[in-house]
């Protein structure tokens, strides 16, 4: 099993959510987060300068069986990308075990 964590633009969340669902990833958790990015310049909108050093993003936590790792990452890369600085990051780590609290199921069966 893999835990895939993604930090994406809030504006891309709906597209990412829908594309993950189409790919068969039906459950994940998310949080609104603020982070510091590499972009150092501010933006000017209607004559007012805005700092972009504190960036609003959405953090996704997705746990999938090993056979869903590649499709999940591919879907995130395609759906979350704008090609601009600040599109985000994806982190992948191993999960040793999973349990469904309601039934006590363990492993692959507990994820779906």
C-alpha positions as CSV (number, residue, x, y, z in Angstrom):
1,X,0.0,0.0,0.0
2,X,1.1,3.6,-0.7
3,X,0.3,6.9,0.9
4,X,0.3,9.6,-1.7
5,X,0.3,13.2,-0.4
6,X,-0.2,16.0,-2.8
7,X,-0.2,19.8,-2.3
8,X,-2.1,21.4,-5.1
9,X,-3.5,24.8,-6.1
10,X,-7.0,25.3,-4.5
11,X,-8.2,26.4,-7.9
12,X,-7.4,22.9,-9.3
13,X,-9.1,20.9,-6.5
14,X,-12.4,20.2,-8.3
15,X,-10.7,19.0,-11.5
16,X,-8.3,16.8,-9.4
17,X,-11.2,15.4,-7.3
18,X,-13.3,14.5,-10.4
19,X,-10.3,13.0,-12.3
20,X,-9.3,10.9,-9.2
21,X,-12.9,9.6,-9.0
22,X,-12.8,8.7,-12.7
23,X,-9.6,6.8,-12.1
24,X,-11.2,4.7,-9.4
25,X,-9.8,6.6,-6.4
26,X,-12.9,7.0,-4.4
27,X,-11.7,8.0,-0.9
28,X,-9.1,10.6,0.3
29,X,-8.8,13.3,2.9
30,X,-8.0,16.9,2.3
31,X,-7.1,20.0,4.2
32,X,-6.7,23.7,3.4
33,X,-3.1,24.7,4.1
34,X,-0.8,27.6,3.8
35,X,2.8,27.2,2.8
36,X,5.9,29.1,1.7
37,X,6.9,28.5,-1.9
38,X,9.8,29.4,-4.2
39,X,8.1,32.3,-5.8
40,X,9.5,35.5,-4.2
41,X,7.8,38.2,-6.2
42,X,4.5,39.7,-5.4
43,X,1.6,40.2,-7.9
44,X,0.0,43.5,-8.7
45,X,-3.8,43.5,-9.2
46,X,-5.6,46.8,-9.9
47,X,-2.6,48.7,-8.7
48,X,-2.3,46.9,-5.3
49,X,0.7,44.7,-4.7
50,X,0.0,41.3,-3.1
51,X,2.5,39.1,-1.4
52,X,2.7,35.6,-2.7
53,X,5.1,34.3,-0.1
54,X,2.3,32.7,1.9
55,X,0.4,30.5,-0.6
56,X,-3.0,29.0,-0.1
57,X,-3.1,25.4,-1.2
58,X,-5.1,22.2,-0.7
59,X,-3.3,19.1,0.9
60,X,-4.6,15.7,-0.2
61,X,-3.9,12.5,1.6
62,X,-4.6,9.4,-0.4
63,X,-3.9,5.7,0.5
64,X,-4.1,3.2,-2.3
65,X,-3.2,-0.4,-3.0
66,X,0.2,-0.7,-4.9
67,X,-1.6,-1.4,-8.2
68,X,-3.2,2.1,-8.0
69,X,0.0,4.0,-7.3
70,X,0.9,4.8,-10.9
71,X,-2.6,5.8,-12.1
72,X,-3.1,8.0,-9.0
73,X,0.2,9.8,-9.5
74,X,-0.4,10.2,-13.3
75,X,-3.9,11.6,-12.6
76,X,-2.5,14.1,-10.1
77,X,0.2,15.2,-12.4
78,X,-2.2,15.7,-15.3
79,X,-5.1,17.3,-13.5
80,X,-3.2,19.6,-11.1
81,X,-0.7,21.0,-13.6
82,X,-1.0,24.6,-15.0
83,X,2.7,24.7,-16.1
84,X,3.3,27.6,-13.8
85,X,5.4,28.0,-10.7
86,X,3.4,26.9,-7.7
87,X,1.6,23.9,-9.1
88,X,2.6,21.9,-6.0
89,X,4.3,18.6,-4.9
90,X,3.5,14.9,-4.6
91,X,5.1,12.7,-1.9
92,X,4.8,8.9,-1.8
93,X,5.5,6.7,1.2
94,X,4.9,3.1,2.1
95,X,2.0,2.0,4.4
96,X,2.6,-1.1,6.4
97,X,-1.1,-1.9,7.3
98,X,-4.6,-0.7,7.1
99,X,-7.7,-1.6,9.1
100,X,-11.3,-0.8,8.6
101,X,-12.7,0.1,12.0
102,X,-16.3,-0.9,11.4
103,X,-15.6,-4.4,10.2
104,X,-12.1,-5.2,11.4
105,X,-11.0,-5.9,7.8
106,X,-7.2,-5.7,7.2
107,X,-5.0,-5.0,4.3
108,X,-6.2,-4.5,0.7
109,X,-9.8,-5.2,1.5
110,X,-9.8,-2.4,4.1
111,X,-8.9,0.3,1.6
112,X,-11.8,-0.1,-0.8
